[in-house]
Amino acid sequence: MLSGNAWRRATGPIGIDITTHAVRVVQLQRRGKSVRLFATGSAVGPGPLGSAELLGDAIREAVRSAGGRGSRCVLSVPTLCAHARNLRLPDLPDRELDQAVRFEAQATLGQGALQHFDAGRVGAGSDTRREVVALSVSETDTDRWLRAVDHAGLKPLAFDAAPAAFARTLEFAGRLDPADPANTAQPTQDNADPAPVTAAILELGPSHAAAHFVQPGRVLFSKSLPALEPDNLDPGPSDPLVREFALCLRYLMVTFRGLHPQHLYAMGDAADREPWLRAIAQQTGLDAQPFCGLGQRLQGAGDAWNCPKAAQWALATGLALRPAKETHAERAA
């Protein structure tokens, strides 16, 4: 059992999820392999495109209501404001790959802050290439968010894109563990370690949607989808969101031969996910479910973290779990 003083020293940064209508914050305490929920809070906000002053007021109120400690924070890059593209580049050394990503992404995505994820090698032999997921956001938006956290009296450690934060939360919750009985169908070779577990994420907000495909410590693909239609309670295969998600899954399977996710987890703060989960499950054969179960791994979490409501807190949790240093697979260019 850790002493109170040890836990206080283990308090991490505040993860700040800026949603369309609210700000959600999570702060964790980490000590060795133990992770405890320290603070959660929310406040009504103007959205990521609102004024820096109003957004800063909302962030300050969310942190105050949570009882957060300290000023260090990790900010989300809202999917609504991010531009994503998968790039296929020569199989370069890591140092040269970073430079190539910066050049290629700025040519195709334009100017702005850039984060990229090394999805791995594709192809074979002399035709091997590097698949990279590049996300950019305008400098106008990042400047607004920096002014907002300054107005709230906080010090940002980093910006973090949604797919990376979601992947971190899934891994922490054990959803990407090859030892989990639910993941035993992952392809392996004789006497080989289990292949990395791949999961699909359907991010649903009131006015945006996105598909993300991830492995432990790696983002394989990310793409914005048509927003869900709240009045459509029985979407079918022709629904734009369902159709585009199926195309994303096909791209993933063609790019990474033999790779097929088993599970789809719905995350985000949309009020109703079930019709689209059913439709996607029927169209793709994936086991589709709202993300839940954080409370099984997170000390101090209540029952609300073991039910689908946890999907609303998945992004802020992943931000709070962000390591102090980036890995190569997850880097700001």
HUGI-V113953 format. One line per field, one symbol per residue. ss: DSSP state (H for helix, E for strand, C for the rest). Layout:
ss=???
This chain:
ss=CCCHHHHHHCEEEEEEEECCCEEEEEEEEEECCEEEEEEEEEEECCCCCCCHHHHHHHHHHHHHHHCCCCCEEEEEECHHHCEEEEEEEECCCHHHHHHHHHHHHHHHHCCCEEEEEEEEEECCHHHCEEEEEEEEECHHHHHHHHHHHHHCCCEEEEEEEHHHHHHHHHHHCCCCCCCCHHHCCCCCCCCCCCCCCCEEEEEECCCCEEEEEEECCEEEEEEEECCCCCCCCCCCCCCHHHHHHHHHHHHHHHHCCCCCCCEEEEECCCCCCHHHHHHHHHHHCCEEEECCCHHHCCECCCHHHHCHHHHHHHHHHHHHCCCCCCCCCEEEC
